[in-house]
Amino acid sequence: MSLQKADVERIAHLARLALTEEEAARYSGELSNILDFVRQMEGVDTEGVVPMAHPLDATLRLRPDQVTEADERSLFQSIAPMATEGLYLVPKVIE
């Protein structure tokens, strides 16, 4: 598929991009090459190919689920204006 310079200028206008005449001519060729490559890829038989989430067989490195800080809830609630039964009390807000 070949994009003309007018097509690239129209796309640039829709994307609110300012292109010079030289850029529009260059991008029309580059985008045409990309679209031709996509057309080639559409012809590849992918039957039986398992979709991949990542090109490498990578797994996430997870840290152990361990407590790293002491429970200081009672200390924090002791300085709170209002707290009861482990909950902070705040004024009711109605809009």
Order of alpha helices (4+ residues) and beta strands (2+ residues): alpha-alpha-alpha-beta-beta
